[in-house]
Amino acid sequence: MAAVRQALTSTLGLSGERMSKVDTAWLRMDSPSNLMMIVGVWMLRPAIDREALLQRVRERLLPYRRFVQVAREDAAGAHWSDDPDFRLERHLQSRPLRRRKGQTAQQALQERVATLAMQPLDPDHPLWHFELIEQHDGGSALIARIHHCIADGIALISVMMSLVDGGALPPQRDKPARGRKKALREGAEDWVADSLIRPLGDITARALEAAGGGAAKSMALLAEPQKGIGHTVDQAMEMARLGGQLASDLAALALMPDDSPTRLKGQPGHTKRVAWCEPVPLDQVKAIGRAFGCSVNDVLLACVAGAIGNYLRDLGDDPAGQEIRAMVPVNLRPMEDAWKLGNRFGLVPLLLPIGTEHPLERLFAVKRRMADLKGSLQPLLTFGLLSVAGLLVKPAQEAMLSLFGRKTTAVMTNVPGPAHKLKVCGSTLEQTMFWVPQTGTVGLGVSILSYGGGVQFGCIADSGLCPDPQQVVDRFTPEFERLLTLTLMLPWGETG
């Protein structure tokens, strides 16, 4: 196989680095309804100017080779090659934010983000673009778009942290020796190593460790545990148990029923809408979790489910007894390797009980489902599915990945960010939000992000399926306040 690839490379005159199968799948997954871009927004005060940002990007971002390379499809899949006509000014541009009559600054920014979310990146140059709005609401706003084939969300967060004051360059991010780990974690990117924990990936992590690290090797050994002859008896027993779990999870994925037919599900069009809310205090979220024995994730996801359910009720629908499925990314890489880019994540399907009205009943339903997912190997299975998809011709790839579209209403990310606000070029990063792309016919993207002591909820939605996602977002805080009120009604301080 290596000889065949070498011959193809020589014949086609190709140069550069082969693209992984999973990254190739993401490269070829763009559609008119959903572009495979991770879209983010930074709001900075006071304002920064383009020249300062250009210098920061030149020093900190361009050392990551993917940001100066072009993605090219070829007979063997795809490869990365240096862009002979790379110009940073093409990828970092500034423009004023146009506001229509009656629009607030936030509404105008949301409209611009939605427009850019459906604007394809130039395939003849590196697949990323930053747009700086130098004057916005007393500061500046930076809209970032980066194609998913470059990296997944976890890796890109690590990369973007290189832009903050005190951020590190890629060569300084080699895997630290045991004695250096504490020092590394005291910098601007401490939270990348310490906070981006795999909340759903416990058993997946054990499977990767038991099988020797590589996802492909893990899949093979878990499917046929008897081949792990070199393991100890205890390891072999663990492998056999995980092999049984793999078979069970594979059946669960294959037999997953179609999602509830709400107005949020359907064939998406060619325009998006974007919305986000003001942050709620993270310490209050943690207090609710402690009071009811739930995680921060459980509390936030229950509020999201409540917001979606109430949105549908207010439009005259009856979601009683309904659930919608959201695909949740699960990281499959050591956090110290996040800077190496590429895609190393799987997906798990989470059912959100949108038809459950009582906030506590909904919270405990989410808690049970999250607990079930912690024993799942589905992240490995979906990673394997994406690897296989990267080998197929595009129509076969689309047919395979249509499974997610039929079975899923939303793609959801929940990322804990740094506890303290960061600075960029001397300005404070006041607020941030990002969305991962929706695949196939999925029309709703949900993002929960904690940062600087607050947690905020954001949506990106197809305009035909959800014309005003702000109406969904605006119901998040009231749902949170209902849970907070119930928490305050508990008999605090009583014993026995």
N, C-alpha and C positions, 0 to 999 in steps of 0.2 A: 504493500500500500504506500509506504514511504517513497519507493522508487517511482510509482505511478504519479504521485503528487509532484515529485521533483521533475519528472518529464513534462508534466503539464505546465509547471512553472516556467521551465526552460522554453517550451514551445510557444507559450503565450506571452513570453517576455515579461512575466509578472515579477514584482519585487515586493519586499516587505514581509510582514508577519501574518501568519494564518489567523483568521478569526475563529473563535471557538464556535462549536455547533449551536450552543444556546444563544450567543450573541448574534449569530447569523439568522437564527429564527426571529429575533427582535428586529433585525435590519429589514427583513422581508415582510414584517407584519403590518406595515402602514396600510391604511385603507382610507377612502374618501371621508368616512365618518369618524374615524379614530386614528390620529397620528401618534406614533409611538415615541412621544416626547415626555420627559419629566419637566414640568413647568413650575417655577417657583417665583416668589415675590419677596423682596427685602424692602423694608421701609426704614430709612435712615434720617437721623436729625443730629446736628444741622445738615444742610445740603452738602453734597460732595460734587466735585466737578469731574468731567470726563477724563481730563488729562491725568488726574491723580489715580483714577480707577484704571486707566490704561496701563499706567506704570505698575500698579499692584498686580494686575492680571499678567502682565509680561513677566514679572519676577516670580510669581507664585503659581500661576495656572499653566502657563506654557511649558514648564518642565515636565508636566504630564504629557507624554508623547501623543496620546490619543487626541489631544486638543490641537495638534498641528498635522494630523493625519486624515486621509480620505478613506472612506469605506468603499471598497470596490467588490462587486459580485463577479465571480468567475466560474469556470467549469468545475472547479473543485469545491465551491461554496462561496467563500468571500475572504478578503484579506485587507490588511491595513497598509497603506503606503503614504509616505510623506507628501504633503501638498506642495508642488513646485511653485505655486503662486499664492502661498499663504500670506495674508495681510491681516494683522490684528484689527485694523480699523474696520474691516468688513464684518467682523464678528462682535464688535462692541460699538454700538452706535447710540447717539442721544437724540431725543426729540422732545418737543413740548407735548403736554397732555391736553388734548382738545376736549372741552367740556360743552355738551349741548345745554341749551337753556333749561334751567331747573335741576340740572344734575349736581349732586355733591361731588367733592373730590374723590371720595371712595367709589362712588358709582362709576365715575369716568375711568378710574383705574381698573375696576373690575371689567368694564367693557373692553378696555384695551387688552387685558390679559386674555379674555375670551377670544378676541380676534386673533391674537398671536398663537393661541392654542390650536387654531385650525390653519395656520400659515406654515406650509412645509419648509423645512430647512433645505438649503442649497446642496444637492447631492454631489456637486463638483468640488466641494470644499468641506473641511471638518464640520461635523454635524452638531454644531452648537451656536447659540446666538444670545448675546446680552443686549438689552435695551435699557438705557439709563434715562429716566425722566428727572432732569436735574432739579426742577422746581415742582414739588408736590406737597401740599398740605404742611408747609413750614419746613420741609426737608427735601429728600430725594426718594425716588422709588426705583428699584432695579428689578427688571423682569428677566428671568433666566429661562432658556429653553435648551435642553440637552437630550439628544436622542438616546433611547434606552439601550441601543446596541453598544454604546460607550461604557455604560455601567448601570448598575441598579441603584435604587434610592439610597441605600446605606452607604455604598461607596461614594456616591456623589455628594452626600452630606459631608463625608470626610474630606473630599476634595474642596468643597466650598469653604470649609473651615480653614483651609490654607490661606484664604483671602482676608481673614480677620487679622487685626493687629496681634502680633505674636504667633501667627500661624507658621507651620513648618513646611519646608520644601519636601518633595517626594523622596530624595535620597536620604533624608534624615529620618525616614519612617521605617527603616529596616526593623525586623523583629527584634525587640529589645532583649538584652540579656536579663536574667532573673533579677539581678541587683539594680537594673536601670528602670524597671517598670514603674516604681513609685514616682521617680523623677519625671518620667514621660507624662504621667497622668496629672501632673500639677500645672500643665500649660493650658493654652486656650482651647485645646481639643480633649481635655480630660473626659468629658462626657461621652465622647465617641467610644472610648474603651470601656467606661464604667456604666453608662446609662442605656446604651442601645442593646439591651438584653433581649434574647430570643424568648419572649414570654410563652410561646406555643411550641418551642422546639426542644424540650427536655429529652424526649425519647429519640428524636432525630439526632441530637448531638451524641447520644450514647451509641446509636447505630453507626454513625460516621466513625466514632472512635473505635468501636469493636471491629469494624471492617477495614480499618487501616487508613481512614482519612478521605480518599477520593470518593465522590458520589457515585461514579460508575462502578467502582470496585465494591462499594457498599451494596448497591443494588444487586450485583451479581452474587455476592456471598449471602445476602439475605434471602435471595430466591432459592439458593442451593446451599444451605448451611453446612451440609455434610462435607463440602469441599474445603472448609476451613480447618484442615487437618492439623495445621501448625499451632492452633490455639490450645490453651489449657482446657481442662474439663469445664471449669466454671465459665470460661469465655465461650466454649462451644454450646453450653446450655443457654447462655444469653443469646447467642446467635440464632439458635433454634427457636427460642421464644420470639425474637424479633422477626424471624422468618414467618412465623404464624401470624404475627401482627401485620406484616406486609401483605399477606394473602387477604386478611380481613379488610384492610384499608383499600386494597386494590378493588375488591368487590364493592365496597361502599362508594368509591368514586365512579365505577362503571355503572352502578345501579342508582345513582343519585337522581331523584325525580326532578322534573322541570320545576322552575320557580313559580311562585304565586303570580297570577296574571294581573298585576297592578298597572296603573297608568304610567308607572316609572319604567315599565318593560315594554320593548317594542323595537322596531327598526329605527335606529338613529339617523338623523339627517346630516347636514353639513355645517351647522352652526352650534356654538356652545354658549353657555351662560356660566358665570363664576360668582361666588359669594362667600363671605366669611363673616364671623362675628367678632365682637370684642372678647378678649380673654376673660375667663373666670378664674378665681384664685385657686392655685394648685393645692394649697394647704387645706382648703375647704373640701376639695375632692378627696384628699387623703383621709380627712376626718370622717367623711361619709363611709369610705371603705373600711376604716377601722371599726366604726360603729356596727356595721353589718357583716363583718368578717369577709369582705370582698376586696378584690384588687382595684387599683386605680383604673385599669383597663375595663373591668366589669362595670364600674360606675359610669365611665364615659360612654361605653357602647350601649348601655341601657338608656342613657339620655338621647343618643342618636336614634335608637329604635323608637323611643317615645316621640321625638320630633318628627320623624317620617310618618308614624302612625297618625299623629294629630294633623299633619299637613293633608293627608289623604281624607281624614274625616271632615276637615273644614271645606274640602272641595266636593263633599257630598258622597264620598265613597264609604264603604263599610269594610274596614280591614279586620274585623273580628275573626279570630282564629287563623289569621294569615301570618306567614313568615316570609321574609325575603332573604336570599342568600348573598352574602358578600364574600369575595375572595380576598383573603388577608395574606400579604407576603410574610415569609418567615426566613430570616437570614440563615445561611448555611456556611458561613466562613468565619474564621477567627477574626475578631475585630481589629487586631493589629495588622491584618492583611487587607483592610478595606481600601487603602490607597492604591492597590494594584489594579483596581478597576475591573471591568467585566461584570457578568451577571452570575451570582452565586446565591440564588434564593429559590425557595419553593413556595407553594401556595396551599392554604387550607381553607375549606369552605365553612363559613360561620353563618348560622341561621339567626337572624335578628327577629325577635318576637314583636313585630310592629302592631299586631292586633291585641296585645295585652295592655290594658289601660292602666291598671294600678301600678304605680312606679316600683313598689317593693316586689310585687310578684314578677314584674319584668326584670328587675335587677337580679333576683335569684335564678330566674330562667337563664339569663346570660351567664351567670356564674357557673351553673351546671354545664352549659355547653362549652365554655372555655375549659373547664376541667376535663371534659371528654377529649377535647382536641390536644391536650397536653400529652396524651398517650397515643398520638397518631404519627404514622410514618408518611402521611400524605404529602408533606413538603418534599420528601425524597422522590415520591412517585411523580409529582408534577414537574420537578426539575428534570427527571428522566424523560418525561413526555416532551418537554421543550427541547431537550437534546436530540431526541428522535426527529422532532419537527424540523430542526435545522438541517437535517439530511435530505428532506423530501422536496420534491418540486413544489412550487408555490400553491397550486390548486389542492394537492394532497395535504400540505401543511394547513391550509385554511380549513379543510374539511375536519382534520384532527382537532384543531383548536376551537372549532365551532361548538365543541362540548361546553366550553366555558360560557359562551354567549347564551346558549339555550338554558343552562342551569343557573345562571347568575344574573342578579339585578345590578350589583355594584362591585367596584373594587375599592377596598378600604385600607388605609394606612394609619397606624397609630404610633407615633414616634416621640419618645421623650427627648427633649433638647436640653441645652445647658441651663442650669438653675439661675445663672446671673447673665445679664445682658452683655453682649460683646460689642466691640468697636471695629469699624472698618474705615481706614484712612482718617482716623481721629474722630469720626462721627459714631454715634450710638446706633446699633441695630435695634430699633425699637420693637419691631414686629416682623414676623416671617410666616410664610405659609407655602406649601408646595403640594402638588398632585402628581401621582403616577398615572400613566395612560390607561385608558379602558380599551380592552381588546374586543375584536369581533363586533357583536351587536350590543355590547354592554354600554349603557348610556349614562351611568351615574358614577362619579368618583367622589369618595368621601375621605377627608383628611382630618386627623386629630393630631395636634402638635402642641407639646408643652415647651415653653420657653420663658426665661426670665421671671419665673414664679407664677405664670399664668398658663391656662390651657384654652386653646381656641379650636373651633370646629369650622371646616370649610367644605364647600361642594363645588364640583364642576359637573355640569349636566348638559345633555343634549337639549337644545331649545324647544324641540318638538315634544319631547317626553316630559320635560320639566321646565316650562317657560320662565319661571322666576324662582330659582333655587334659594334666593334670599328668604323666601317664605318658609322654607325648610330650616334654614340656618337660624332664623329668628325664633324658632320654637325650641332650640336647644337650651338656651339659658333658662326659660321658664321650667323646663323639665328638670334641669339641675336644681333650681330653687325649690321645686316640690320635694325632691329627695333631701335637700338640706333642711327644709322645714320638718320633715319626718324625723330626721336625725336629732334636731334640737328638741323634739317632743319626747325623746327617750328619757327614762328615769336616771339621769346622770348622777353619779356619786352614791346611789343607793347600793346597799350590800345585802346579801342573803336573800 
